[in-house]
Amino acid sequence: MFQCLLAMIYLAFISLGLPDSLLGSAWPSMYREFSVPISYMGGVSMIIALGTIISSLQCDRLTKRLGTGKVTAISVCMTAAALMGFSTSHSFPALCLWAIPYGLGAGCVDASLNNYVALHYASRHMSWLHCMWGVGASLGPYIMGYALTSSGSWNMGYRYISILQFLLTAALFLTLPLWKKTSAESGNTSVEETAKPLSLAQVIRIRGAKEVMLAFFCYCALEQTAGLWASSFLVLQWDISSETAASFASLFFIGITAGRALSGFLTLRFNDTQMIRLGQGVILLGILLVLLPLGKTMALSGLIVIGLGCAPIYPSIIHSTPIHFGSGRSQAMIGVEMASAYVGTCIMPPIFGFLANHIGVFLFPIYLLVILILMAFMHERLLRKTR
């Protein structure tokens, strides 16, 4: 039972990643069809992010009422329906409308699944599951590329992913009995479902909550800023060609995916706290390679090193949540962590864009370094407060 359900969760994480990179891949075709400025993609992304934040904060209440299995199945079904809506949209307002259920579905399934794995499975599975998310995020653009090449329509790319999501939804509903059986077998009999739901105010008052929220905020701010601005930094600061910069910027994400595959094996030797500290140390090394005047090759290599350092932090913080705050509180805490993460990804890259525009793009590694120091400080405070 344990391994059968684990396989289903692995498929769910691949499914989570599939649509995340579709909008960026399809937008060059979409904005022309909709006759809107290219910058309007940011509006769609913001609607999705807002829905994700709202559903992450409500995940604790929903999971305790419905159970992880039902929340996952319903959320994936919402995402599938939203993607099908994207595929039939022929105007920008319609796209924005369908972005609402997409964000609501994506946030809840992410928080609920992460908590379930943190409670019932070893740390290595958390790393490998997030590696599977990277596999899905990498496959998404290929599926969209196939749709654009074969049919010349971005709509079909969304339709293909939607069909895959509906198939997963059917499989999730068929395996609902496994979720409760697995909880019983693990000796953690529905703790996450029977504990009393916590309000946001109650969660924030928990000792260590503010620290883990800020640590998560900083991590996702660093990852998103590095991913979005790496190419621009290489082109403007190091006079590297756009093609070369884009290739090495993509290696940042490959570094995260490969690093999470490796992290799964490292967790057999190191605990979550050690993995987080290791990741922070590797990120620091990568930032120094980019910051110091060591030449273009070192700057390019530094981006890959930053990606490798990012790999263990996200899954290790999530997996350690029940240890720091207890099984009964972990769902509420992970929901708030997810919300903090999405806030970080929304606001910190634009702030760097403002600084780069008014001061200079050379601030890129310094900006990342400041975020890293704050993240490390908050994580150490979290350890002291929850020891």
C-alpha positions, 0 to 999 in steps of 0.5 A: 500500500505504502509504495503504491500510493507513493508511486501515485504521489510521484505522478502527481508531482510530475503533473504539478510541474507540467503546466507551470512552464506552459504560459512562458512557452506559449505566450509569444504566440498567445499575446499576438492572437489576443492583440495585447502587449507582451507585458500582460503575461505578468497580469495572468501570472499575478492572478494565478499567484494570488489564487495560489496564496489564498488556497494555500492559506485555506488548505489546513481547513480543507484537508482536515475536513476532506482528507488529503486524498480528496483535496488532492483529487479535487485540486487536480480536477480544478487545474485540469478544468482550468487548463481546458478553459485556457485551451478554449480561450480566444480573448485575454479576459477569458484567460484571466477568468480561467487563471482563477481556478488554476491558481486555487487548485495548484496552491491547495494540492501543493501544500496538501501533498507536501504535508502528507509526504512530510508526515508519512515518508522519509526525507529522500522522497521529499527531495526526489518528489521535487525533482519530479516536479522539475521533470514535469516543468521541463516536459511542459515546454516540449509538449507545447513545442510539439503542439505548435509544430504539429498543429500551429496552435498553442491551444492544443498544448494546453489541451494535451496537458489538461487531458493528462491532468484529467487522467490523473484525477481519475486515478486519484479518485480510484485510489482514495482508500489508499490514503487512509490505509497508508496513514494507518500503516505508518502509525500516523493515523490521520493526525493531519485530519483530526487536529483542530484547524488553525487560523492565520493569526493563530499560526503566526503566534506559534513559536518559530512561525515568523522565522520559517515564513521569512526563511521560506520567503527568502528562499523562493525570492532568491530562486525566482530572482536568480532564474528570471534575471540571470540572463539579463545580468550576463548580457549587460554586465559581462557582455555575453551573447543572448544565446549563451546567456539563455543557455547558462540561465537554463542550466540554473534550473537543470542544476536545481533538478539534478541537485534534488536527485542527488539530495535524495541520496545525501539525506541518507547521511545528513538530516534536514538541518544539515541539508539546508546549511549545506545548500546555503553554503553552496549558494554562497559559493555560487554567489561569490563566483558571480560577484568577484571579478574572476571572469566570464567562465566563473560567472557562468559556473556560479549560476549553476552552483547557485542552482545546485545549492538551491536544490535541497533547501525547499524540500528540507524546510518542508520535510522538517516542519512536522519536527519543528511544529508537530504533526497536528500543526504541520498542515497549517504551517506548510500552507502558510509557508507556501503562501510566503513562498509565492509572495516572495516570488511575486514581489522580490524579482520586480524590486530587483528590476526597479533597482537594476533600472535605476542603479544598475544590474551589477547589483544582482549578486549583491541582492542575492547575497543579502537575501541569502544572509537573511534566510540563513539568519532566520533559519538559525533563529527557527532552530533556536526557537523550536529546539 
